[in-house]
């Protein structure tokens, strides 16, 4: 999906014009994938705009930086405020937000410690990541031949730029084969996650998701919200190691992520999941999530951060 420019990008402490938010071609992170980033969304709420779970996203950004030994030269509260400032400057009621901390121009080589750390925050309008149809009718998935990164090779809890080569390879393989999205497994064959989404199965009325730390999946903030929502709706939610057959045989399955939101899975490897249509549990969770991000559910009011 092409990016629609907005007026300003926050860069290293100030808002600069969109076209001027550029970096040098010898930027360290461009060569070695040594950046950390976030994907956040802002939604329209009564009387304005609110960022969904901003505090958790900023905490994860700083956690990712810590895992890579990147020292962000701003406090969490500065970046928190900068996100709100950038959203406000865009004038958008609804947008995607991309903060990134990366190693800049000036040093090269695999020791990143001498590099200057730079931070940028961009926002732009971005519709449903897997398409509006996907949210309504479900996506067709393929189990990838690319295994998810093993936690012994990289800190998989980090949302780091270079790690997305793994997701990108799986995504391209799936799209070229005519599917919407890929599911990656661990090197031992346990289901891990989508290329940018966590995975949930519904079987016999209870909900199961793979344990992120064991399978090298990102600990999703949407997945956390969906777990709370599902429990509040009265469903049991547990973590368990899952095999490929578990998703083939599930009554329902869905993906969760900030960009994708809650997306039903219609089929995996051409095997229909359940009826092949979004199931009642998925729909109930999807509807509540949709309302929660828009500040329409009182018990989840703490999840929304108003932009003045
Ligand atoms: N897994 C991966 C690999 C991701 O990139 C994302 C998106 N950040 C997710 C899961 C879902 O995370 P979240 O719900 O926090 O967006």
Boltz pocket constraint, residues with backbone or C-beta under 6 A from the ligand:
constraints:
  - pocket:
      binder: B
      contacts: [[A, 39], [A, 159], [A, 167], [A, 193], [A, 194], [A, 195], [A, 196], [A, 197], [A, 198], [A, 217], [A, 218], [A, 219], [A, 220], [A, 221], [A, 222], [A, 223], [A, 256], [A, 257], [A, 258], [A, 259]]
      max_distance: 6.0
